[in-house]
Amino acid sequence: YEHEKRYQKLLDNIQNGQVFKRDEVVRWQCRNCGYVHEGKEAPEVCPSCKHPRAHFEIMKSNY
């Protein structure tokens, strides 16, 4: 059930154009170099390593 909910949310984000956009400010992290950007959208290109937007994800806190 949890697996289905997770993938449904991912599908909803794709269909609503919300993969790299949020309604509130979040921290986006480049998966290539670790650069962190705060904003409602991930940058088009990482200002640090120049990788495209597809390399960004919402930053997770792992303790």
CHARMM internal coordinates of N, CA and C (Angstrom, degrees):
IC EDIT
DIST 1 N 1 CA 1.4480
DIST 1 CA 1 C 1.5327
ANGL 1 N 1 CA 1 C 111.29
DIST 1 C 2 N 1.3365
ANGL 1 CA 1 C 2 N 117.84
DIHE 1 N 1 CA 1 C 2 N -45.35
DIST 2 N 2 CA 1.4723
ANGL 1 C 2 N 2 CA 121.10
DIHE 1 CA 1 C 2 N 2 CA 179.05
DIST 2 CA 2 C 1.5235
ANGL 2 N 2 CA 2 C 110.83
DIHE 1 C 2 N 2 CA 2 C -63.48
DIST 2 C 3 N 1.3062
ANGL 2 CA 2 C 3 N 116.34
DIHE 2 N 2 CA 2 C 3 N -38.73
DIST 3 N 3 CA 1.4646
ANGL 2 C 3 N 3 CA 121.38
DIHE 2 CA 2 C 3 N 3 CA 178.51
DIST 3 CA 3 C 1.5314
ANGL 3 N 3 CA 3 C 110.04
DIHE 2 C 3 N 3 CA 3 C -60.41
DIST 3 C 4 N 1.3133
ANGL 3 CA 3 C 4 N 116.39
DIHE 3 N 3 CA 3 C 4 N -45.34
DIST 4 N 4 CA 1.4640
ANGL 3 C 4 N 4 CA 121.35
DIHE 3 CA 3 C 4 N 4 CA 179.68
DIST 4 CA 4 C 1.5273
ANGL 4 N 4 CA 4 C 111.07
DIHE 3 C 4 N 4 CA 4 C -63.04
DIST 4 C 5 N 1.3330
ANGL 4 CA 4 C 5 N 117.50
DIHE 4 N 4 CA 4 C 5 N -42.28
DIST 5 N 5 CA 1.4674
ANGL 4 C 5 N 5 CA 121.12
DIHE 4 CA 4 C 5 N 5 CA 179.58
DIST 5 CA 5 C 1.5311
ANGL 5 N 5 CA 5 C 110.98
DIHE 4 C 5 N 5 CA 5 C -62.47
DIST 5 C 6 N 1.3306
ANGL 5 CA 5 C 6 N 116.25
DIHE 5 N 5 CA 5 C 6 N -41.93
DIST 6 N 6 CA 1.4683
ANGL 5 C 6 N 6 CA 120.53
DIHE 5 CA 5 C 6 N 6 CA -179.69
DIST 6 CA 6 C 1.5274
ANGL 6 N 6 CA 6 C 110.69
DIHE 5 C 6 N 6 CA 6 C -62.18
DIST 6 C 7 N 1.3109
ANGL 6 CA 6 C 7 N 117.14
DIHE 6 N 6 CA 6 C 7 N -47.66
DIST 7 N 7 CA 1.4643
ANGL 6 C 7 N 7 CA 120.21
DIHE 6 CA 6 C 7 N 7 CA -178.38
DIST 7 CA 7 C 1.5210
ANGL 7 N 7 CA 7 C 112.23
DIHE 6 C 7 N 7 CA 7 C -71.16
DIST 7 C 8 N 1.3070
ANGL 7 CA 7 C 8 N 118.23
DIHE 7 N 7 CA 7 C 8 N -29.45
DIST 8 N 8 CA 1.4635
ANGL 7 C 8 N 8 CA 120.44
DIHE 7 CA 7 C 8 N 8 CA 175.08
DIST 8 CA 8 C 1.5215
ANGL 8 N 8 CA 8 C 110.08
DIHE 7 C 8 N 8 CA 8 C -66.64
DIST 8 C 9 N 1.3362
ANGL 8 CA 8 C 9 N 117.02
DIHE 8 N 8 CA 8 C 9 N -40.47
DIST 9 N 9 CA 1.4667
ANGL 8 C 9 N 9 CA 120.38
DIHE 8 CA 8 C 9 N 9 CA 177.73
DIST 9 CA 9 C 1.5255
ANGL 9 N 9 CA 9 C 110.38
DIHE 8 C 9 N 9 CA 9 C -64.79
DIST 9 C 10 N 1.3219
ANGL 9 CA 9 C 10 N 118.04
DIHE 9 N 9 CA 9 C 10 N -40.80
DIST 10 N 10 CA 1.4663
ANGL 9 C 10 N 10 CA 121.00
DIHE 9 CA 9 C 10 N 10 CA 176.54
DIST 10 CA 10 C 1.5225
ANGL 10 N 10 CA 10 C 110.88
DIHE 9 C 10 N 10 CA 10 C -61.25
DIST 10 C 11 N 1.3172
ANGL 10 CA 10 C 11 N 117.15
DIHE 10 N 10 CA 10 C 11 N -44.04
DIST 11 N 11 CA 1.4588
ANGL 10 C 11 N 11 CA 121.46
DIHE 10 CA 10 C 11 N 11 CA 178.20
DIST 11 CA 11 C 1.5248
ANGL 11 N 11 CA 11 C 110.62
DIHE 10 C 11 N 11 CA 11 C -62.36
DIST 11 C 12 N 1.3239
ANGL 11 CA 11 C 12 N 117.18
DIHE 11 N 11 CA 11 C 12 N -43.71
DIST 12 N 12 CA 1.4655
ANGL 11 C 12 N 12 CA 120.94
DIHE 11 CA 11 C 12 N 12 CA 177.87
DIST 12 CA 12 C 1.5267
ANGL 12 N 12 CA 12 C 110.87
DIHE 11 C 12 N 12 CA 12 C -59.74
DIST 12 C 13 N 1.3367
ANGL 12 CA 12 C 13 N 117.69
DIHE 12 N 12 CA 12 C 13 N -42.47
DIST 13 N 13 CA 1.4654
ANGL 12 C 13 N 13 CA 121.24
DIHE 12 CA 12 C 13 N 13 CA 178.40
DIST 13 CA 13 C 1.5216
ANGL 13 N 13 CA 13 C 111.16
DIHE 12 C 13 N 13 CA 13 C -61.24
DIST 13 C 14 N 1.3082
ANGL 13 CA 13 C 14 N 117.54
DIHE 13 N 13 CA 13 C 14 N -41.41
DIST 14 N 14 CA 1.4691
ANGL 13 C 14 N 14 CA 121.21
DIHE 13 CA 13 C 14 N 14 CA 179.12
DIST 14 CA 14 C 1.5184
ANGL 14 N 14 CA 14 C 110.18
DIHE 13 C 14 N 14 CA 14 C -65.39
DIST 14 C 15 N 1.3118
ANGL 14 CA 14 C 15 N 116.93
DIHE 14 N 14 CA 14 C 15 N -48.64
DIST 15 N 15 CA 1.4626
ANGL 14 C 15 N 15 CA 120.87
DIHE 14 CA 14 C 15 N 15 CA -177.26
DIST 15 CA 15 C 1.5252
ANGL 15 N 15 CA 15 C 112.56
DIHE 14 C 15 N 15 CA 15 C -65.70
DIST 15 C 16 N 1.3341
ANGL 15 CA 15 C 16 N 117.92
DIHE 15 N 15 CA 15 C 16 N -28.91
DIST 16 N 16 CA 1.4615
ANGL 15 C 16 N 16 CA 121.92
DIHE 15 CA 15 C 16 N 16 CA -178.31
DIST 16 CA 16 C 1.5253
ANGL 16 N 16 CA 16 C 113.30
DIHE 15 C 16 N 16 CA 16 C -97.75
DIST 16 C 17 N 1.3290
ANGL 16 CA 16 C 17 N 117.40
DIHE 16 N 16 CA 16 C 17 N 7.93
DIST 17 N 17 CA 1.4615
ANGL 16 C 17 N 17 CA 120.51
DIHE 16 CA 16 C 17 N 17 CA 179.68
DIST 17 CA 17 C 1.5161
ANGL 17 N 17 CA 17 C 113.01
DIHE 16 C 17 N 17 CA 17 C 64.64
DIST 17 C 18 N 1.3259
ANGL 17 CA 17 C 18 N 117.37
DIHE 17 N 17 CA 17 C 18 N 33.25
DIST 18 N 18 CA 1.4619
ANGL 17 C 18 N 18 CA 121.98
DIHE 17 CA 17 C 18 N 18 CA -176.37
DIST 18 CA 18 C 1.5287
ANGL 18 N 18 CA 18 C 113.61
DIHE 17 C 18 N 18 CA 18 C -111.43
DIST 18 C 19 N 1.3225
ANGL 18 CA 18 C 19 N 118.05
DIHE 18 N 18 CA 18 C 19 N 17.48
DIST 19 N 19 CA 1.4635
ANGL 18 C 19 N 19 CA 119.79
DIHE 18 CA 18 C 19 N 19 CA -178.80
DIST 19 CA 19 C 1.5250
ANGL 19 N 19 CA 19 C 110.57
DIHE 18 C 19 N 19 CA 19 C -65.06
DIST 19 C 20 N 1.3314
ANGL 19 CA 19 C 20 N 117.11
DIHE 19 N 19 CA 19 C 20 N -43.97
DIST 20 N 20 CA 1.4581
ANGL 19 C 20 N 20 CA 121.33
DIHE 19 CA 19 C 20 N 20 CA -178.14
DIST 20 CA 20 C 1.5241
ANGL 20 N 20 CA 20 C 112.04
DIHE 19 C 20 N 20 CA 20 C -115.77
DIST 20 C 21 N 1.3266
ANGL 20 CA 20 C 21 N 117.51
DIHE 20 N 20 CA 20 C 21 N 21.29
DIST 21 N 21 CA 1.4642
ANGL 20 C 21 N 21 CA 123.03
DIHE 20 CA 20 C 21 N 21 CA 178.72
DIST 21 CA 21 C 1.5179
ANGL 21 N 21 CA 21 C 109.51
DIHE 20 C 21 N 21 CA 21 C -136.84
DIST 21 C 22 N 1.3192
ANGL 21 CA 21 C 22 N 115.48
DIHE 21 N 21 CA 21 C 22 N 144.89
DIST 22 N 22 CA 1.4624
ANGL 21 C 22 N 22 CA 121.57
DIHE 21 CA 21 C 22 N 22 CA 175.33
DIST 22 CA 22 C 1.5246
ANGL 22 N 22 CA 22 C 108.41
DIHE 21 C 22 N 22 CA 22 C -136.09
DIST 22 C 23 N 1.3170
ANGL 22 CA 22 C 23 N 116.61
DIHE 22 N 22 CA 22 C 23 N 160.96
DIST 23 N 23 CA 1.4622
ANGL 22 C 23 N 23 CA 121.36
DIHE 22 CA 22 C 23 N 23 CA 178.92
DIST 23 CA 23 C 1.5271
ANGL 23 N 23 CA 23 C 111.90
DIHE 22 C 23 N 23 CA 23 C -77.59
DIST 23 C 24 N 1.3269
ANGL 23 CA 23 C 24 N 116.97
DIHE 23 N 23 CA 23 C 24 N -22.89
DIST 24 N 24 CA 1.4551
ANGL 23 C 24 N 24 CA 121.36
DIHE 23 CA 23 C 24 N 24 CA 179.52
DIST 24 CA 24 C 1.5276
ANGL 24 N 24 CA 24 C 109.20
DIHE 23 C 24 N 24 CA 24 C -120.02
DIST 24 C 25 N 1.3237
ANGL 24 CA 24 C 25 N 116.66
DIHE 24 N 24 CA 24 C 25 N 165.04
DIST 25 N 25 CA 1.4636
ANGL 24 C 25 N 25 CA 121.67
DIHE 24 CA 24 C 25 N 25 CA 178.83
DIST 25 CA 25 C 1.5287
ANGL 25 N 25 CA 25 C 108.72
DIHE 24 C 25 N 25 CA 25 C -70.32
DIST 25 C 26 N 1.3224
ANGL 25 CA 25 C 26 N 116.15
DIHE 25 N 25 CA 25 C 26 N 130.58
DIST 26 N 26 CA 1.4646
ANGL 25 C 26 N 26 CA 122.60
DIHE 25 CA 25 C 26 N 26 CA 176.51
DIST 26 CA 26 C 1.5211
ANGL 26 N 26 CA 26 C 108.28
DIHE 25 C 26 N 26 CA 26 C -132.33
DIST 26 C 27 N 1.3160
ANGL 26 CA 26 C 27 N 116.37
DIHE 26 N 26 CA 26 C 27 N 171.76
DIST 27 N 27 CA 1.4675
ANGL 26 C 27 N 27 CA 121.34
DIHE 26 CA 26 C 27 N 27 CA 176.96
DIST 27 CA 27 C 1.5258
ANGL 27 N 27 CA 27 C 108.37
DIHE 26 C 27 N 27 CA 27 C -101.57
DIST 27 C 28 N 1.3375
ANGL 27 CA 27 C 28 N 115.63
DIHE 27 N 27 CA 27 C 28 N 119.82
DIST 28 N 28 CA 1.4564
ANGL 27 C 28 N 28 CA 122.96
DIHE 27 CA 27 C 28 N 28 CA 179.04
DIST 28 CA 28 C 1.5229
ANGL 28 N 28 CA 28 C 108.01
DIHE 27 C 28 N 28 CA 28 C -100.99
DIST 28 C 29 N 1.3310
ANGL 28 CA 28 C 29 N 117.57
DIHE 28 N 28 CA 28 C 29 N 133.90
DIST 29 N 29 CA 1.4568
ANGL 28 C 29 N 29 CA 120.94
DIHE 28 CA 28 C 29 N 29 CA -179.37
DIST 29 CA 29 C 1.5200
ANGL 29 N 29 CA 29 C 110.39
DIHE 28 C 29 N 29 CA 29 C -119.58
DIST 29 C 30 N 1.3304
ANGL 29 CA 29 C 30 N 115.54
DIHE 29 N 29 CA 29 C 30 N 132.53
DIST 30 N 30 CA 1.4648
ANGL 29 C 30 N 30 CA 120.95
DIHE 29 CA 29 C 30 N 30 CA 175.88
DIST 30 CA 30 C 1.5225
ANGL 30 N 30 CA 30 C 108.01
DIHE 29 C 30 N 30 CA 30 C -73.45
DIST 30 C 31 N 1.3104
ANGL 30 CA 30 C 31 N 116.62
DIHE 30 N 30 CA 30 C 31 N 126.00
DIST 31 N 31 CA 1.4649
ANGL 30 C 31 N 31 CA 120.87
DIHE 30 CA 30 C 31 N 31 CA -179.66
DIST 31 CA 31 C 1.5174
ANGL 31 N 31 CA 31 C 111.68
DIHE 30 C 31 N 31 CA 31 C -74.97
DIST 31 C 32 N 1.3273
ANGL 31 CA 31 C 32 N 117.70
DIHE 31 N 31 CA 31 C 32 N -14.53
DIST 32 N 32 CA 1.4568
ANGL 31 C 32 N 32 CA 119.91
DIHE 31 CA 31 C 32 N 32 CA 179.23
DIST 32 CA 32 C 1.5299
ANGL 32 N 32 CA 32 C 112.03
DIHE 31 C 32 N 32 CA 32 C -82.72
DIST 32 C 33 N 1.3474
ANGL 32 CA 32 C 33 N 117.00
DIHE 32 N 32 CA 32 C 33 N -50.87
DIST 33 N 33 CA 1.4617
ANGL 32 C 33 N 33 CA 119.65
DIHE 32 CA 32 C 33 N 33 CA -173.16
DIST 33 CA 33 C 1.5214
ANGL 33 N 33 CA 33 C 114.56
DIHE 32 C 33 N 33 CA 33 C -117.10
DIST 33 C 34 N 1.3384
ANGL 33 CA 33 C 34 N 117.73
DIHE 33 N 33 CA 33 C 34 N -11.72
DIST 34 N 34 CA 1.4560
ANGL 33 C 34 N 34 CA 120.66
DIHE 33 CA 33 C 34 N 34 CA 179.33
DIST 34 CA 34 C 1.5178
ANGL 34 N 34 CA 34 C 115.10
DIHE 33 C 34 N 34 CA 34 C 91.63
DIST 34 C 35 N 1.3332
ANGL 34 CA 34 C 35 N 117.91
DIHE 34 N 34 CA 34 C 35 N -0.48
DIST 35 N 35 CA 1.4659
ANGL 34 C 35 N 35 CA 121.17
DIHE 34 CA 34 C 35 N 35 CA 178.57
DIST 35 CA 35 C 1.5279
ANGL 35 N 35 CA 35 C 109.77
DIHE 34 C 35 N 35 CA 35 C -55.03
DIST 35 C 36 N 1.3412
ANGL 35 CA 35 C 36 N 117.30
DIHE 35 N 35 CA 35 C 36 N 139.38
DIST 36 N 36 CA 1.4644
ANGL 35 C 36 N 36 CA 122.09
DIHE 35 CA 35 C 36 N 36 CA -179.50
DIST 36 CA 36 C 1.5241
ANGL 36 N 36 CA 36 C 109.43
DIHE 35 C 36 N 36 CA 36 C -115.63
DIST 36 C 37 N 1.3258
ANGL 36 CA 36 C 37 N 115.84
DIHE 36 N 36 CA 36 C 37 N 129.02
DIST 37 N 37 CA 1.4635
ANGL 36 C 37 N 37 CA 123.61
DIHE 36 CA 36 C 37 N 37 CA 178.78
DIST 37 CA 37 C 1.5192
ANGL 37 N 37 CA 37 C 108.07
DIHE 36 C 37 N 37 CA 37 C -120.72
DIST 37 C 38 N 1.3418
ANGL 37 CA 37 C 38 N 116.89
DIHE 37 N 37 CA 37 C 38 N 133.78
DIST 38 N 38 CA 1.4627
ANGL 37 C 38 N 38 CA 120.91
DIHE 37 CA 37 C 38 N 38 CA 175.54
DIST 38 CA 38 C 1.5132
ANGL 38 N 38 CA 38 C 108.93
DIHE 37 C 38 N 38 CA 38 C -104.02
DIST 38 C 39 N 1.3268
ANGL 38 CA 38 C 39 N 116.40
DIHE 38 N 38 CA 38 C 39 N 126.20
DIST 39 N 39 CA 1.4498
ANGL 38 C 39 N 39 CA 120.86
DIHE 38 CA 38 C 39 N 39 CA 179.17
DIST 39 CA 39 C 1.5115
ANGL 39 N 39 CA 39 C 111.20
DIHE 38 C 39 N 39 CA 39 C 173.11
DIST 39 C 40 N 1.3267
ANGL 39 CA 39 C 40 N 115.37
DIHE 39 N 39 CA 39 C 40 N 178.19
DIST 40 N 40 CA 1.4630
ANGL 39 C 40 N 40 CA 121.10
DIHE 39 CA 39 C 40 N 40 CA 178.41
DIST 40 CA 40 C 1.5216
ANGL 40 N 40 CA 40 C 111.77
DIHE 39 C 40 N 40 CA 40 C -81.25
DIST 40 C 41 N 1.3429
ANGL 40 CA 40 C 41 N 116.85
DIHE 40 N 40 CA 40 C 41 N -17.56
DIST 41 N 41 CA 1.4642
ANGL 40 C 41 N 41 CA 121.96
DIHE 40 CA 40 C 41 N 41 CA 179.33
DIST 41 CA 41 C 1.5176
ANGL 41 N 41 CA 41 C 109.89
DIHE 40 C 41 N 41 CA 41 C -133.02
DIST 41 C 42 N 1.3169
ANGL 41 CA 41 C 42 N 115.77
DIHE 41 N 41 CA 41 C 42 N 149.35
DIST 42 N 42 CA 1.4569
ANGL 41 C 42 N 42 CA 120.22
DIHE 41 CA 41 C 42 N 42 CA 171.62
DIST 42 CA 42 C 1.5254
ANGL 42 N 42 CA 42 C 108.14
DIHE 41 C 42 N 42 CA 42 C -72.45
DIST 42 C 43 N 1.3350
ANGL 42 CA 42 C 43 N 118.44
DIHE 42 N 42 CA 42 C 43 N 146.39
DIST 43 N 43 CA 1.4615
ANGL 42 C 43 N 43 CA 119.67
DIHE 42 CA 42 C 43 N 43 CA 178.44
DIST 43 CA 43 C 1.5285
ANGL 43 N 43 CA 43 C 111.33
DIHE 42 C 43 N 43 CA 43 C -64.94
DIST 43 C 44 N 1.3257
ANGL 43 CA 43 C 44 N 116.48
DIHE 43 N 43 CA 43 C 44 N 153.10
DIST 44 N 44 CA 1.4739
ANGL 43 C 44 N 44 CA 121.11
DIHE 43 CA 43 C 44 N 44 CA 177.66
DIST 44 CA 44 C 1.5249
ANGL 44 N 44 CA 44 C 110.68
DIHE 43 C 44 N 44 CA 44 C -61.01
DIST 44 C 45 N 1.3426
ANGL 44 CA 44 C 45 N 115.70
DIHE 44 N 44 CA 44 C 45 N -39.60
DIST 45 N 45 CA 1.4617
ANGL 44 C 45 N 45 CA 122.41
DIHE 44 CA 44 C 45 N 45 CA -179.15
DIST 45 CA 45 C 1.5249
ANGL 45 N 45 CA 45 C 107.48
DIHE 44 C 45 N 45 CA 45 C -137.49
DIST 45 C 46 N 1.3116
ANGL 45 CA 45 C 46 N 117.29
DIHE 45 N 45 CA 45 C 46 N 139.80
DIST 46 N 46 CA 1.4583
ANGL 45 C 46 N 46 CA 120.68
DIHE 45 CA 45 C 46 N 46 CA 177.64
DIST 46 CA 46 C 1.5298
ANGL 46 N 46 CA 46 C 108.91
DIHE 45 C 46 N 46 CA 46 C -65.84
DIST 46 C 47 N 1.3309
ANGL 46 CA 46 C 47 N 118.22
DIHE 46 N 46 CA 46 C 47 N 124.35
DIST 47 N 47 CA 1.4572
ANGL 46 C 47 N 47 CA 119.96
DIHE 46 CA 46 C 47 N 47 CA -179.55
DIST 47 CA 47 C 1.5248
ANGL 47 N 47 CA 47 C 113.13
DIHE 46 C 47 N 47 CA 47 C -69.10
DIST 47 C 48 N 1.3139
ANGL 47 CA 47 C 48 N 117.53
DIHE 47 N 47 CA 47 C 48 N -15.61
DIST 48 N 48 CA 1.4545
ANGL 47 C 48 N 48 CA 121.12
DIHE 47 CA 47 C 48 N 48 CA -178.93
DIST 48 CA 48 C 1.5320
ANGL 48 N 48 CA 48 C 112.86
DIHE 47 C 48 N 48 CA 48 C -90.20
DIST 48 C 49 N 1.3417
ANGL 48 CA 48 C 49 N 116.98
DIHE 48 N 48 CA 48 C 49 N -51.66
DIST 49 N 49 CA 1.4705
ANGL 48 C 49 N 49 CA 120.11
DIHE 48 CA 48 C 49 N 49 CA -174.27
DIST 49 CA 49 C 1.5251
ANGL 49 N 49 CA 49 C 113.92
DIHE 48 C 49 N 49 CA 49 C -113.19
DIST 49 C 50 N 1.3388
ANGL 49 CA 49 C 50 N 116.69
DIHE 49 N 49 CA 49 C 50 N -3.37
DIST 50 N 50 CA 1.4721
ANGL 49 C 50 N 50 CA 123.06
DIHE 49 CA 49 C 50 N 50 CA 177.00
DIST 50 CA 50 C 1.5269
ANGL 50 N 50 CA 50 C 114.61
DIHE 49 C 50 N 50 CA 50 C 69.54
DIST 50 C 51 N 1.3239
ANGL 50 CA 50 C 51 N 117.96
DIHE 50 N 50 CA 50 C 51 N 14.76
DIST 51 N 51 CA 1.4632
ANGL 50 C 51 N 51 CA 119.82
DIHE 50 CA 50 C 51 N 51 CA 174.73
DIST 51 CA 51 C 1.5303
ANGL 51 N 51 CA 51 C 109.17
DIHE 50 C 51 N 51 CA 51 C -74.91
DIST 51 C 52 N 1.3359
ANGL 51 CA 51 C 52 N 118.00
DIHE 51 N 51 CA 51 C 52 N 152.50
DIST 52 N 52 CA 1.4665
ANGL 51 C 52 N 52 CA 120.94
DIHE 51 CA 51 C 52 N 52 CA -177.29
DIST 52 CA 52 C 1.5313
ANGL 52 N 52 CA 52 C 112.91
DIHE 51 C 52 N 52 CA 52 C -71.93
DIST 52 C 53 N 1.3114
ANGL 52 CA 52 C 53 N 113.87
DIHE 52 N 52 CA 52 C 53 N 168.04
DIST 53 N 53 CA 1.4705
ANGL 52 C 53 N 53 CA 123.70
DIHE 52 CA 52 C 53 N 53 CA -178.73
DIST 53 CA 53 C 1.5253
ANGL 53 N 53 CA 53 C 112.65
DIHE 52 C 53 N 53 CA 53 C -49.83
DIST 53 C 54 N 1.3113
ANGL 53 CA 53 C 54 N 117.71
DIHE 53 N 53 CA 53 C 54 N -32.65
DIST 54 N 54 CA 1.4668
ANGL 53 C 54 N 54 CA 121.41
DIHE 53 CA 53 C 54 N 54 CA -177.18
DIST 54 CA 54 C 1.5286
ANGL 54 N 54 CA 54 C 112.62
DIHE 53 C 54 N 54 CA 54 C -58.95
DIST 54 C 55 N 1.3243
ANGL 54 CA 54 C 55 N 117.97
DIHE 54 N 54 CA 54 C 55 N -16.61
DIST 55 N 55 CA 1.4649
ANGL 54 C 55 N 55 CA 121.09
DIHE 54 CA 54 C 55 N 55 CA -179.84
DIST 55 CA 55 C 1.5230
ANGL 55 N 55 CA 55 C 112.93
DIHE 54 C 55 N 55 CA 55 C -86.96
DIST 55 C 56 N 1.3405
ANGL 55 CA 55 C 56 N 118.03
DIHE 55 N 55 CA 55 C 56 N -0.89
DIST 56 N 56 CA 1.4618
ANGL 55 C 56 N 56 CA 120.96
DIHE 55 CA 55 C 56 N 56 CA -179.43
DIST 56 CA 56 C 1.5194
ANGL 56 N 56 CA 56 C 111.54
DIHE 55 C 56 N 56 CA 56 C -94.47
DIST 56 C 57 N 1.3334
ANGL 56 CA 56 C 57 N 114.62
DIHE 56 N 56 CA 56 C 57 N 145.38
DIST 57 N 57 CA 1.4538
ANGL 56 C 57 N 57 CA 122.40
DIHE 56 CA 56 C 57 N 57 CA 172.78
DIST 57 CA 57 C 1.5227
ANGL 57 N 57 CA 57 C 107.72
DIHE 56 C 57 N 57 CA 57 C -142.08
DIST 57 C 58 N 1.3132
ANGL 57 CA 57 C 58 N 116.51
DIHE 57 N 57 CA 57 C 58 N 160.34
DIST 58 N 58 CA 1.4593
ANGL 57 C 58 N 58 CA 119.75
DIHE 57 CA 57 C 58 N 58 CA 176.74
DIST 58 CA 58 C 1.5209
ANGL 58 N 58 CA 58 C 107.99
DIHE 57 C 58 N 58 CA 58 C -67.04
DIST 58 C 59 N 1.3214
ANGL 58 CA 58 C 59 N 114.52
DIHE 58 N 58 CA 58 C 59 N 130.04
DIST 59 N 59 CA 1.4639
ANGL 58 C 59 N 59 CA 120.72
DIHE 58 CA 58 C 59 N 59 CA -175.89
DIST 59 CA 59 C 1.5190
ANGL 59 N 59 CA 59 C 110.53
DIHE 58 C 59 N 59 CA 59 C -65.22
DIST 59 C 60 N 1.3180
ANGL 59 CA 59 C 60 N 114.91
DIHE 59 N 59 CA 59 C 60 N 136.44
DIST 60 N 60 CA 1.4611
ANGL 59 C 60 N 60 CA 121.71
DIHE 59 CA 59 C 60 N 60 CA 179.02
DIST 60 CA 60 C 1.5226
ANGL 60 N 60 CA 60 C 109.28
DIHE 59 C 60 N 60 CA 60 C -105.33
DIST 60 C 61 N 1.3010
ANGL 60 CA 60 C 61 N 116.73
DIHE 60 N 60 CA 60 C 61 N 148.78
DIST 61 N 61 CA 1.4620
ANGL 60 C 61 N 61 CA 121.44
DIHE 60 CA 60 C 61 N 61 CA 174.49
DIST 61 CA 61 C 1.5171
ANGL 61 N 61 CA 61 C 108.04
DIHE 60 C 61 N 61 CA 61 C -103.70
DIST 61 C 62 N 1.3093
ANGL 61 CA 61 C 62 N 116.16
DIHE 61 N 61 CA 61 C 62 N 113.86
DIST 62 N 62 CA 1.4657
ANGL 61 C 62 N 62 CA 121.38
DIHE 61 CA 61 C 62 N 62 CA 177.80
DIST 62 CA 62 C 1.5196
ANGL 62 N 62 CA 62 C 108.19
DIHE 61 C 62 N 62 CA 62 C -110.23
DIST 62 C 63 N 1.3057
ANGL 62 CA 62 C 63 N 116.56
DIHE 62 N 62 CA 62 C 63 N 119.55
DIST 63 N 63 CA 1.4594
ANGL 62 C 63 N 63 CA 120.86
DIHE 62 CA 62 C 63 N 63 CA -179.44
DIST 63 CA 63 C 1.4973
ANGL 63 N 63 CA 63 C 110.15
DIHE 62 C 63 N 63 CA 63 C -108.87
END
COOR INIT
IC SEED 1 N 1 CA 1 C
IC BUILD
